[in-house]
């Protein structure tokens, strides 16, 4: 592995293992934790769904991929997708994913501004 690739993977490991943020969801009486990054593989699946016109599915899958418990484990799993799509208040779900995405973007902008 080249030195640059070593540096790139080390940088990503640092970001992905970094401190989690959280949002409070009063309707669910819960805190949803998340990291500031997701893997390119996870991101590509979300892009594929969204560009394929499956916006709702992309939104729900985004929550599944990003939402964590306080200990860092996933809050939801893929089998939860059907329940989330059909039995959860869509306004709350949209707000949650929007807040997480905004916080993740803010972290990216902040990192860019530091450089």
Backbone as XML, in Angstrom:
<?xml version="1.0"?>
<chain id="A" units="angstrom">
  <residue number="1" name="UNK">
    <atom name="N" x="0.845" y="-1.171" z="0.000"/>
    <atom name="CA" x="0.000" y="0.000" z="0.000"/>
    <atom name="C" x="0.900" y="1.246" z="0.000"/>
  </residue>
  <residue number="2" name="UNK">
    <atom name="N" x="0.516" y="2.238" z="-0.789"/>
    <atom name="CA" x="1.325" y="3.450" z="-0.866"/>
    <atom name="C" x="1.150" y="4.309" z="0.387"/>
  </residue>
  <residue number="3" name="UNK">
    <atom name="N" x="2.079" y="5.185" z="0.600"/>
    <atom name="CA" x="2.054" y="6.090" z="1.753"/>
    <atom name="C" x="0.791" y="6.955" z="1.729"/>
  </residue>
  <residue number="4" name="UNK">
    <atom name="N" x="0.417" y="7.430" z="0.568"/>
    <atom name="CA" x="-0.778" y="8.274" z="0.463"/>
    <atom name="C" x="-2.022" y="7.471" z="0.794"/>
  </residue>
  <residue number="5" name="UNK">
    <atom name="N" x="-2.097" y="6.238" z="0.307"/>
    <atom name="CA" x="-3.256" y="5.405" z="0.619"/>
    <atom name="C" x="-3.289" y="5.073" z="2.112"/>
  </residue>
  <residue number="6" name="UNK">
    <atom name="N" x="-2.134" y="4.835" z="2.704"/>
    <atom name="CA" x="-2.063" y="4.634" z="4.159"/>
    <atom name="C" x="-2.615" y="5.844" z="4.900"/>
  </residue>
  <residue number="7" name="UNK">
    <atom name="N" x="-2.200" y="7.031" z="4.454"/>
    <atom name="CA" x="-2.684" y="8.265" z="5.080"/>
    <atom name="C" x="-4.186" y="8.429" z="4.906"/>
  </residue>
  <residue number="8" name="UNK">
    <atom name="N" x="-4.687" y="8.109" z="3.709"/>
    <atom name="CA" x="-6.114" y="8.252" z="3.429"/>
    <atom name="C" x="-6.951" y="7.311" z="4.293"/>
  </residue>
  <residue number="9" name="UNK">
    <atom name="N" x="-6.523" y="6.068" z="4.407"/>
    <atom name="CA" x="-7.294" y="5.111" z="5.213"/>
    <atom name="C" x="-7.187" y="5.436" z="6.698"/>
  </residue>
  <residue number="10" name="UNK">
    <atom name="N" x="-6.039" y="5.918" z="7.121"/>
    <atom name="CA" x="-5.873" y="6.316" z="8.519"/>
    <atom name="C" x="-6.782" y="7.495" z="8.851"/>
  </residue>
  <residue number="11" name="UNK">
    <atom name="N" x="-6.840" y="8.454" z="7.940"/>
    <atom name="CA" x="-7.708" y="9.622" z="8.122"/>
    <atom name="C" x="-9.162" y="9.181" z="8.260"/>
  </residue>
  <residue number="12" name="UNK">
    <atom name="N" x="-9.613" y="8.290" z="7.382"/>
    <atom name="CA" x="-11.004" y="7.843" z="7.421"/>
    <atom name="C" x="-11.294" y="7.046" z="8.693"/>
  </residue>
  <residue number="13" name="UNK">
    <atom name="N" x="-10.382" y="6.187" z="9.102"/>
    <atom name="CA" x="-10.571" y="5.434" z="10.350"/>
    <atom name="C" x="-10.729" y="6.378" z="11.529"/>
  </residue>
  <residue number="14" name="UNK">
    <atom name="N" x="-9.969" y="7.457" z="11.528"/>
    <atom name="CA" x="-10.070" y="8.447" z="12.600"/>
    <atom name="C" x="-11.450" y="9.101" z="12.594"/>
  </residue>
  <residue number="15" name="UNK">
    <atom name="N" x="-11.923" y="9.470" z="11.406"/>
    <atom name="CA" x="-13.234" y="10.116" z="11.320"/>
    <atom name="C" x="-14.362" y="9.167" z="11.705"/>
  </residue>
  <residue number="16" name="UNK">
    <atom name="N" x="-14.295" y="7.928" z="11.218"/>
    <atom name="CA" x="-15.392" y="6.992" z="11.448"/>
    <atom name="C" x="-15.423" y="6.486" z="12.894"/>
  </residue>
  <residue number="17" name="UNK">
    <atom name="N" x="-14.288" y="6.552" z="13.568"/>
    <atom name="CA" x="-14.263" y="6.111" z="14.958"/>
    <atom name="C" x="-14.354" y="7.294" z="15.922"/>
  </residue>
  <residue number="18" name="UNK">
    <atom name="N" x="-14.548" y="8.475" z="15.371"/>
    <atom name="CA" x="-14.595" y="9.678" z="16.193"/>
    <atom name="C" x="-15.858" y="9.784" z="17.031"/>
  </residue>
  <residue number="19" name="UNK">
    <atom name="N" x="-15.931" y="10.872" z="17.740"/>
    <atom name="CA" x="-17.049" y="11.133" z="18.647"/>
    <atom name="C" x="-18.365" y="11.242" z="17.872"/>
  </residue>
  <residue number="20" name="UNK">
    <atom name="N" x="-19.403" y="10.693" z="18.445"/>
    <atom name="CA" x="-20.715" y="10.766" z="17.825"/>
    <atom name="C" x="-21.450" y="12.016" z="18.297"/>
  </residue>
  <residue number="21" name="UNK">
    <atom name="N" x="-22.335" y="12.482" z="17.437"/>
    <atom name="CA" x="-23.246" y="13.561" z="17.779"/>
    <atom name="C" x="-24.620" y="12.924" z="18.006"/>
  </residue>
  <residue number="22" name="UNK">
    <atom name="N" x="-25.568" y="13.713" z="18.480"/>
    <atom name="CA" x="-26.917" y="13.174" z="18.594"/>
    <atom name="C" x="-27.945" y="14.268" z="18.378"/>
  </residue>
  <residue number="23" name="UNK">
    <atom name="N" x="-29.128" y="13.824" z="18.027"/>
    <atom name="CA" x="-30.290" y="14.706" z="17.975"/>
    <atom name="C" x="-31.332" y="14.114" z="18.913"/>
  </residue>
  <residue number="24" name="UNK">
    <atom name="N" x="-32.177" y="14.976" z="19.431"/>
    <atom name="CA" x="-33.245" y="14.527" z="20.319"/>
    <atom name="C" x="-34.531" y="14.447" z="19.505"/>
  </residue>
  <residue number="25" name="UNK">
    <atom name="N" x="-35.248" y="13.341" z="19.687"/>
    <atom name="CA" x="-36.520" y="13.135" z="18.993"/>
    <atom name="C" x="-37.602" y="12.997" z="20.057"/>
  </residue>
  <residue number="26" name="UNK">
    <atom name="N" x="-38.264" y="14.110" z="20.412"/>
    <atom name="CA" x="-39.251" y="14.060" z="21.492"/>
    <atom name="C" x="-40.425" y="13.118" z="21.206"/>
  </residue>
  <residue number="27" name="UNK">
    <atom name="N" x="-40.820" y="13.018" z="19.944"/>
    <atom name="CA" x="-41.943" y="12.148" z="19.595"/>
    <atom name="C" x="-41.644" y="10.681" z="19.893"/>
  </residue>
  <residue number="28" name="UNK">
    <atom name="N" x="-40.386" y="10.315" z="19.853"/>
    <atom name="CA" x="-39.975" y="8.938" z="20.102"/>
    <atom name="C" x="-39.357" y="8.774" z="21.487"/>
  </residue>
  <residue number="29" name="UNK">
    <atom name="N" x="-39.308" y="9.877" z="22.236"/>
    <atom name="CA" x="-38.673" y="9.864" z="23.554"/>
    <atom name="C" x="-37.278" y="9.233" z="23.450"/>
  </residue>
  <residue number="30" name="UNK">
    <atom name="N" x="-36.487" y="9.768" z="22.495"/>
    <atom name="CA" x="-35.193" y="9.129" z="22.198"/>
    <atom name="C" x="-34.158" y="10.141" z="21.751"/>
  </residue>
  <residue number="31" name="UNK">
    <atom name="N" x="-32.915" y="9.735" z="21.887"/>
    <atom name="CA" x="-31.787" y="10.421" z="21.282"/>
    <atom name="C" x="-31.281" y="9.496" z="20.187"/>
  </residue>
  <residue number="32" name="UNK">
    <atom name="N" x="-31.032" y="10.067" z="19.027"/>
    <atom name="CA" x="-30.461" y="9.296" z="17.928"/>
    <atom name="C" x="-29.039" y="9.804" z="17.719"/>
  </residue>
  <residue number="33" name="UNK">
    <atom name="N" x="-28.100" y="8.900" z="17.874"/>
    <atom name="CA" x="-26.688" y="9.218" z="17.711"/>
    <atom name="C" x="-26.273" y="8.939" z="16.272"/>
  </residue>
  <residue number="34" name="UNK">
    <atom name="N" x="-25.239" y="9.628" z="15.825"/>
    <atom name="CA" x="-24.719" y="9.401" z="14.479"/>
    <atom name="C" x="-23.278" y="9.876" z="14.410"/>
  </residue>
  <residue number="35" name="UNK">
    <atom name="N" x="-22.566" y="9.325" z="13.427"/>
    <atom name="CA" x="-21.180" y="9.717" z="13.186"/>
    <atom name="C" x="-21.166" y="10.750" z="12.063"/>
  </residue>
  <residue number="36" name="UNK">
    <atom name="N" x="-20.081" y="11.443" z="11.920"/>
    <atom name="CA" x="-20.026" y="12.512" z="10.924"/>
    <atom name="C" x="-19.803" y="12.003" z="9.497"/>
  </residue>
  <residue number="37" name="UNK">
    <atom name="N" x="-19.531" y="10.713" z="9.332"/>
    <atom name="CA" x="-19.301" y="10.150" z="7.996"/>
    <atom name="C" x="-19.926" y="8.760" z="7.890"/>
  </residue>
  <residue number="38" name="UNK">
    <atom name="N" x="-20.160" y="8.352" z="6.653"/>
    <atom name="CA" x="-20.527" y="6.962" z="6.357"/>
    <atom name="C" x="-19.600" y="6.500" z="5.238"/>
  </residue>
  <residue number="39" name="UNK">
    <atom name="N" x="-19.572" y="5.205" z="4.999"/>
    <atom name="CA" x="-18.666" y="4.685" z="3.965"/>
    <atom name="C" x="-19.179" y="5.029" z="2.570"/>
  </residue>
  <residue number="40" name="UNK">
    <atom name="N" x="-18.278" y="5.004" z="1.616"/>
    <atom name="CA" x="-18.650" y="5.263" z="0.226"/>
    <atom name="C" x="-19.640" y="4.211" z="-0.272"/>
  </residue>
  <residue number="41" name="UNK">
    <atom name="N" x="-19.476" y="2.980" z="0.167"/>
    <atom name="CA" x="-20.402" y="1.917" z="-0.226"/>
    <atom name="C" x="-21.820" y="2.236" z="0.267"/>
  </residue>
  <residue number="42" name="UNK">
    <atom name="N" x="-21.939" y="2.685" z="1.511"/>
    <atom name="CA" x="-23.255" y="3.049" z="2.050"/>
    <atom name="C" x="-23.818" y="4.255" z="1.294"/>
  </residue>
  <residue number="43" name="UNK">
    <atom name="N" x="-22.965" y="5.227" z="1.040"/>
    <atom name="CA" x="-23.386" y="6.433" z="0.326"/>
    <atom name="C" x="-23.845" y="6.101" z="-1.087"/>
  </residue>
  <residue number="44" name="UNK">
    <atom name="N" x="-23.145" y="5.192" z="-1.772"/>
    <atom name="CA" x="-23.503" y="4.854" z="-3.148"/>
    <atom name="C" x="-24.872" y="4.188" z="-3.223"/>
  </residue>
  <residue number="45" name="UNK">
    <atom name="N" x="-25.208" y="3.388" z="-2.225"/>
    <atom name="CA" x="-26.535" y="2.751" z="-2.189"/>
    <atom name="C" x="-27.627" y="3.811" z="-2.060"/>
  </residue>
  <residue number="46" name="UNK">
    <atom name="N" x="-27.402" y="4.814" z="-1.221"/>
    <atom name="CA" x="-28.383" y="5.892" z="-1.052"/>
    <atom name="C" x="-28.539" y="6.701" z="-2.343"/>
  </residue>
  <residue number="47" name="UNK">
    <atom name="N" x="-27.414" y="6.978" z="-3.002"/>
    <atom name="CA" x="-27.455" y="7.723" z="-4.268"/>
    <atom name="C" x="-28.185" y="6.915" z="-5.334"/>
  </residue>
  <residue number="48" name="UNK">
    <atom name="N" x="-27.901" y="5.622" z="-5.380"/>
    <atom name="CA" x="-28.551" y="4.741" z="-6.357"/>
    <atom name="C" x="-30.067" y="4.747" z="-6.167"/>
  </residue>
  <residue number="49" name="UNK">
    <atom name="N" x="-30.518" y="4.633" z="-4.931"/>
    <atom name="CA" x="-31.962" y="4.650" z="-4.663"/>
    <atom name="C" x="-32.579" y="5.990" z="-5.047"/>
  </residue>
  <residue number="50" name="UNK">
    <atom name="N" x="-31.946" y="7.078" z="-4.647"/>
    <atom name="CA" x="-32.484" y="8.414" z="-4.922"/>
    <atom name="C" x="-32.519" y="8.710" z="-6.418"/>
  </residue>
  <residue number="51" name="UNK">
    <atom name="N" x="-31.446" y="8.376" z="-7.129"/>
    <atom name="CA" x="-31.428" y="8.651" z="-8.559"/>
    <atom name="C" x="-32.324" y="7.698" z="-9.336"/>
  </residue>
  <residue number="52" name="UNK">
    <atom name="N" x="-32.700" y="6.586" z="-8.721"/>
    <atom name="CA" x="-33.636" y="5.655" z="-9.346"/>
    <atom name="C" x="-35.090" y="6.007" z="-9.043"/>
  </residue>
  <residue number="53" name="UNK">
    <atom name="N" x="-35.308" y="7.173" z="-8.449"/>
    <atom name="CA" x="-36.670" y="7.620" z="-8.153"/>
    <atom name="C" x="-37.257" y="7.026" z="-6.881"/>
  </residue>
  <residue number="54" name="UNK">
    <atom name="N" x="-36.437" y="6.347" z="-6.100"/>
    <atom name="CA" x="-36.916" y="5.714" z="-4.871"/>
    <atom name="C" x="-36.542" y="6.592" z="-3.672"/>
  </residue>
  <residue number="55" name="UNK">
    <atom name="N" x="-37.058" y="7.810" z="-3.680"/>
    <atom name="CA" x="-36.696" y="8.813" z="-2.686"/>
    <atom name="C" x="-37.057" y="8.383" z="-1.273"/>
  </residue>
  <residue number="56" name="UNK">
    <atom name="N" x="-38.255" y="7.849" z="-1.099"/>
    <atom name="CA" x="-38.702" y="7.433" z="0.237"/>
    <atom name="C" x="-37.828" y="6.299" z="0.754"/>
  </residue>
  <residue number="57" name="UNK">
    <atom name="N" x="-37.549" y="5.341" z="-0.088"/>
    <atom name="CA" x="-36.691" y="4.229" z="0.310"/>
    <atom name="C" x="-35.283" y="4.719" z="0.658"/>
  </residue>
  <residue number="58" name="UNK">
    <atom name="N" x="-34.773" y="5.683" z="-0.119"/>
    <atom name="CA" x="-33.456" y="6.250" z="0.163"/>
    <atom name="C" x="-33.458" y="6.964" z="1.511"/>
  </residue>
  <residue number="59" name="UNK">
    <atom name="N" x="-34.526" y="7.663" z="1.800"/>
    <atom name="CA" x="-34.649" y="8.373" z="3.072"/>
    <atom name="C" x="-34.625" y="7.399" z="4.248"/>
  </residue>
  <residue number="60" name="UNK">
    <atom name="N" x="-35.407" y="6.338" z="4.138"/>
    <atom name="CA" x="-35.473" y="5.348" z="5.211"/>
    <atom name="C" x="-34.148" y="4.606" z="5.341"/>
  </residue>
  <residue number="61" name="UNK">
    <atom name="N" x="-33.560" y="4.251" z="4.231"/>
    <atom name="CA" x="-32.269" y="3.561" z="4.293"/>
    <atom name="C" x="-31.191" y="4.476" z="4.877"/>
  </residue>
  <residue number="62" name="UNK">
    <atom name="N" x="-31.288" y="5.763" z="4.611"/>
    <atom name="CA" x="-30.363" y="6.723" z="5.200"/>
    <atom name="C" x="-30.460" y="6.691" z="6.725"/>
  </residue>
  <residue number="63" name="UNK">
    <atom name="N" x="-31.665" y="6.639" z="7.245"/>
    <atom name="CA" x="-31.848" y="6.544" z="8.696"/>
    <atom name="C" x="-31.261" y="5.237" z="9.229"/>
  </residue>
  <residue number="64" name="UNK">
    <atom name="N" x="-31.510" y="4.150" z="8.536"/>
    <atom name="CA" x="-31.006" y="2.845" z="8.978"/>
    <atom name="C" x="-29.478" y="2.846" z="9.031"/>
  </residue>
  <residue number="65" name="UNK">
    <atom name="N" x="-28.849" y="3.421" z="8.022"/>
    <atom name="CA" x="-27.387" y="3.433" z="7.934"/>
    <atom name="C" x="-26.765" y="4.374" z="8.964"/>
  </residue>
  <residue number="66" name="UNK">
    <atom name="N" x="-27.403" y="5.506" z="9.215"/>
    <atom name="CA" x="-26.785" y="6.550" z="10.047"/>
    <atom name="C" x="-27.159" y="6.499" z="11.521"/>
  </residue>
  <residue number="67" name="UNK">
    <atom name="N" x="-28.372" y="6.096" z="11.852"/>
    <atom name="CA" x="-28.845" y="6.153" z="13.244"/>
    <atom name="C" x="-28.151" y="5.109" z="14.105"/>
  </residue>
  <residue number="68" name="UNK">
    <atom name="N" x="-27.637" y="5.565" z="15.237"/>
    <atom name="CA" x="-26.908" y="4.692" z="16.159"/>
    <atom name="C" x="-27.451" y="4.823" z="17.575"/>
  </residue>
  <residue number="69" name="UNK">
    <atom name="N" x="-27.242" y="3.782" z="18.340"/>
    <atom name="CA" x="-27.478" y="3.847" z="19.781"/>
    <atom name="C" x="-26.273" y="4.532" z="20.410"/>
  </residue>
  <residue number="70" name="UNK">
    <atom name="N" x="-26.380" y="4.856" z="21.682"/>
    <atom name="CA" x="-25.296" y="5.558" z="22.361"/>
    <atom name="C" x="-23.982" y="4.774" z="22.319"/>
  </residue>
  <residue number="71" name="UNK">
    <atom name="N" x="-24.071" y="3.438" z="22.300"/>
    <atom name="CA" x="-22.859" y="2.613" z="22.269"/>
    <atom name="C" x="-22.284" y="2.439" z="20.863"/>
  </residue>
  <residue number="72" name="UNK">
    <atom name="N" x="-22.902" y="3.083" z="19.864"/>
    <atom name="CA" x="-22.392" y="3.037" z="18.499"/>
    <atom name="C" x="-22.993" y="1.950" z="17.624"/>
  </residue>
  <residue number="73" name="UNK">
    <atom name="N" x="-23.788" y="1.057" z="18.204"/>
    <atom name="CA" x="-24.429" y="0.016" z="17.401"/>
    <atom name="C" x="-25.585" y="0.625" z="16.611"/>
  </residue>
  <residue number="74" name="UNK">
    <atom name="N" x="-25.907" y="-0.011" z="15.518"/>
    <atom name="CA" x="-27.015" y="0.484" z="14.700"/>
    <atom name="C" x="-28.330" y="0.445" z="15.477"/>
  </residue>
  <residue number="75" name="UNK">
    <atom name="N" x="-29.082" y="1.501" z="15.351"/>
    <atom name="CA" x="-30.381" y="1.598" z="16.004"/>
    <atom name="C" x="-31.425" y="0.764" z="15.263"/>
  </residue>
  <residue number="76" name="UNK">
    <atom name="N" x="-31.295" y="0.729" z="13.938"/>
    <atom name="CA" x="-32.235" y="-0.011" z="13.094"/>
    <atom name="C" x="-31.449" y="-0.945" z="12.176"/>
  </residue>
  <residue number="77" name="UNK">
    <atom name="N" x="-32.135" y="-1.977" z="11.695"/>
    <atom name="CA" x="-31.551" y="-2.916" z="10.741"/>
    <atom name="C" x="-32.410" y="-2.942" z="9.490"/>
  </residue>
  <residue number="78" name="UNK">
    <atom name="N" x="-31.887" y="-3.524" z="8.424"/>
    <atom name="CA" x="-32.621" y="-3.563" z="7.155"/>
    <atom name="C" x="-34.023" y="-4.187" z="7.288"/>
  </residue>
  <residue number="79" name="UNK">
    <atom name="N" x="-34.220" y="-5.222" z="8.109"/>
    <atom name="CA" x="-35.582" y="-5.738" z="8.253"/>
    <atom name="C" x="-36.576" y="-4.703" z="8.826"/>
  </residue>
  <residue number="80" name="UNK">
    <atom name="N" x="-36.068" y="-3.648" z="9.471"/>
    <atom name="CA" x="-36.926" y="-2.588" z="10.005"/>
    <atom name="C" x="-37.422" y="-1.642" z="8.915"/>
  </residue>
  <residue number="81" name="UNK">
    <atom name="N" x="-36.874" y="-1.746" z="7.713"/>
    <atom name="CA" x="-37.201" y="-0.813" z="6.634"/>
    <atom name="C" x="-38.703" y="-0.772" z="6.338"/>
  </residue>
  <residue number="82" name="UNK">
    <atom name="N" x="-39.340" y="-1.905" z="6.245"/>
    <atom name="CA" x="-40.773" y="-1.952" z="5.916"/>
    <atom name="C" x="-41.591" y="-1.256" z="6.999"/>
  </residue>
  <residue number="83" name="UNK">
    <atom name="N" x="-41.275" y="-1.517" z="8.247"/>
    <atom name="CA" x="-41.993" y="-0.875" z="9.351"/>
    <atom name="C" x="-41.769" y="0.634" z="9.314"/>
  </residue>
  <residue number="84" name="UNK">
    <atom name="N" x="-40.533" y="1.051" z="9.127"/>
    <atom name="CA" x="-40.234" y="2.486" z="9.069"/>
    <atom name="C" x="-40.955" y="3.160" z="7.907"/>
  </residue>
  <residue number="85" name="UNK">
    <atom name="N" x="-41.078" y="2.480" z="6.791"/>
    <atom name="CA" x="-41.730" y="3.054" z="5.619"/>
    <atom name="C" x="-43.248" y="3.113" z="5.752"/>
  </residue>
  <residue number="86" name="UNK">
    <atom name="N" x="-43.826" y="2.222" z="6.539"/>
    <atom name="CA" x="-45.285" y="2.118" z="6.574"/>
    <atom name="C" x="-45.949" y="2.450" z="7.896"/>
  </residue>
  <residue number="87" name="UNK">
    <atom name="N" x="-45.188" y="2.430" z="8.985"/>
    <atom name="CA" x="-45.821" y="2.576" z="10.290"/>
    <atom name="C" x="-45.223" y="3.669" z="11.164"/>
  </residue>
  <residue number="88" name="UNK">
    <atom name="N" x="-44.435" y="4.560" z="10.565"/>
    <atom name="CA" x="-43.800" y="5.641" z="11.309"/>
    <atom name="C" x="-44.217" y="6.962" z="10.675"/>
  </residue>
  <residue number="89" name="UNK">
    <atom name="N" x="-44.446" y="7.972" z="11.515"/>
    <atom name="CA" x="-44.849" y="9.299" z="11.041"/>
    <atom name="C" x="-43.809" y="9.826" z="10.046"/>
  </residue>
  <residue number="90" name="UNK">
    <atom name="N" x="-44.207" y="10.007" z="8.781"/>
    <atom name="CA" x="-43.233" y="10.442" z="7.776"/>
    <atom name="C" x="-42.653" y="11.828" z="8.059"/>
  </residue>
  <residue number="91" name="UNK">
    <atom name="N" x="-43.441" y="12.720" z="8.647"/>
    <atom name="CA" x="-42.924" y="14.052" z="8.953"/>
    <atom name="C" x="-41.772" y="13.986" z="9.960"/>
  </residue>
  <residue number="92" name="UNK">
    <atom name="N" x="-41.911" y="13.133" z="10.955"/>
    <atom name="CA" x="-40.864" y="12.972" z="11.968"/>
    <atom name="C" x="-39.632" y="12.339" z="11.330"/>
  </residue>
  <residue number="93" name="UNK">
    <atom name="N" x="-39.845" y="11.316" z="10.534"/>
    <atom name="CA" x="-38.732" y="10.631" z="9.877"/>
    <atom name="C" x="-37.965" y="11.579" z="8.964"/>
  </residue>
  <residue number="94" name="UNK">
    <atom name="N" x="-38.675" y="12.377" z="8.186"/>
    <atom name="CA" x="-38.038" y="13.343" z="7.287"/>
    <atom name="C" x="-37.246" y="14.365" z="8.095"/>
  </residue>
  <residue number="95" name="UNK">
    <atom name="N" x="-37.824" y="14.841" z="9.196"/>
    <atom name="CA" x="-37.126" y="15.816" z="10.034"/>
    <atom name="C" x="-35.835" y="15.223" z="10.612"/>
  </residue>
  <residue number="96" name="UNK">
    <atom name="N" x="-35.905" y="13.986" z="11.110"/>
    <atom name="CA" x="-34.735" y="13.321" z="11.704"/>
    <atom name="C" x="-33.608" y="13.208" z="10.686"/>
  </residue>
  <residue number="97" name="UNK">
    <atom name="N" x="-33.911" y="12.678" z="9.520"/>
    <atom name="CA" x="-32.878" y="12.494" z="8.493"/>
    <atom name="C" x="-32.338" y="13.852" z="8.053"/>
  </residue>
  <residue number="98" name="UNK">
    <atom name="N" x="-33.207" y="14.840" z="7.950"/>
    <atom name="CA" x="-32.761" y="16.183" z="7.587"/>
    <atom name="C" x="-31.802" y="16.766" z="8.614"/>
  </residue>
  <residue number="99" name="UNK">
    <atom name="N" x="-32.120" y="16.609" z="9.900"/>
    <atom name="CA" x="-31.242" y="17.119" z="10.958"/>
    <atom name="C" x="-29.892" y="16.404" z="10.957"/>
  </residue>
  <residue number="100" name="UNK">
    <atom name="N" x="-29.912" y="15.098" z="10.765"/>
    <atom name="CA" x="-28.654" y="14.339" z="10.719"/>
    <atom name="C" x="-27.814" y="14.790" z="9.525"/>
  </residue>
  <residue number="101" name="UNK">
    <atom name="N" x="-28.451" y="14.894" z="8.353"/>
    <atom name="CA" x="-27.719" y="15.293" z="7.149"/>
    <atom name="C" x="-27.145" y="16.705" z="7.284"/>
  </residue>
  <residue number="102" name="UNK">
    <atom name="N" x="-27.908" y="17.612" z="7.872"/>
    <atom name="CA" x="-27.429" y="18.979" z="8.071"/>
    <atom name="C" x="-26.221" y="18.998" z="8.992"/>
  </residue>
  <residue number="103" name="UNK">
    <atom name="N" x="-26.289" y="18.245" z="10.075"/>
    <atom name="CA" x="-25.159" y="18.183" z="11.014"/>
    <atom name="C" x="-23.928" y="17.581" z="10.342"/>
  </residue>
  <residue number="104" name="UNK">
    <atom name="N" x="-24.134" y="16.560" z="9.516"/>
    <atom name="CA" x="-23.003" y="15.943" z="8.817"/>
    <atom name="C" x="-22.387" y="16.928" z="7.826"/>
  </residue>
  <residue number="105" name="UNK">
    <atom name="N" x="-23.220" y="17.695" z="7.117"/>
    <atom name="CA" x="-22.717" y="18.695" z="6.174"/>
    <atom name="C" x="-21.967" y="19.800" z="6.909"/>
  </residue>
  <residue number="106" name="UNK">
    <atom name="N" x="-22.507" y="20.227" z="8.047"/>
    <atom name="CA" x="-21.843" y="21.267" z="8.836"/>
    <atom name="C" x="-20.443" y="20.818" z="9.239"/>
  </residue>
  <residue number="107" name="UNK">
    <atom name="N" x="-20.291" y="19.538" z="9.614"/>
    <atom name="CA" x="-18.977" y="19.004" z="9.963"/>
    <atom name="C" x="-18.036" y="19.046" z="8.762"/>
  </residue>
  <residue number="108" name="UNK">
    <atom name="N" x="-18.556" y="18.725" z="7.580"/>
    <atom name="CA" x="-17.741" y="18.727" z="6.361"/>
    <atom name="C" x="-17.293" y="20.146" z="6.030"/>
  </residue>
  <residue number="109" name="UNK">
    <atom name="N" x="-18.227" y="21.097" z="6.101"/>
    <atom name="CA" x="-17.898" y="22.491" z="5.806"/>
    <atom name="C" x="-16.865" y="23.003" z="6.815"/>
  </residue>
  <residue number="110" name="UNK">
    <atom name="N" x="-17.045" y="22.673" z="8.080"/>
    <atom name="CA" x="-16.106" y="23.099" z="9.119"/>
    <atom name="C" x="-14.704" y="22.542" z="8.854"/>
  </residue>
  <residue number="111" name="UNK">
    <atom name="N" x="-14.639" y="21.282" z="8.464"/>
    <atom name="CA" x="-13.345" y="20.663" z="8.170"/>
    <atom name="C" x="-12.672" y="21.334" z="6.963"/>
  </residue>
  <residue number="112" name="UNK">
    <atom name="N" x="-13.462" y="21.672" z="5.957"/>
    <atom name="CA" x="-12.919" y="22.331" z="4.765"/>
    <atom name="C" x="-12.395" y="23.712" z="5.135"/>
  </residue>
  <residue number="113" name="UNK">
    <atom name="N" x="-13.150" y="24.431" z="5.957"/>
    <atom name="CA" x="-12.736" y="25.776" z="6.341"/>
    <atom name="C" x="-11.448" y="25.762" z="7.151"/>
  </residue>
  <residue number="114" name="UNK">
    <atom name="N" x="-11.209" y="24.698" z="7.917"/>
    <atom name="CA" x="-9.974" y="24.589" z="8.704"/>
    <atom name="C" x="-8.758" y="24.431" z="7.799"/>
  </residue>
  <residue number="115" name="UNK">
    <atom name="N" x="-8.979" y="23.811" z="6.624"/>
    <atom name="CA" x="-7.863" y="23.594" z="5.697"/>
    <atom name="C" x="-7.704" y="24.822" z="4.860"/>
  </residue>
</chain>
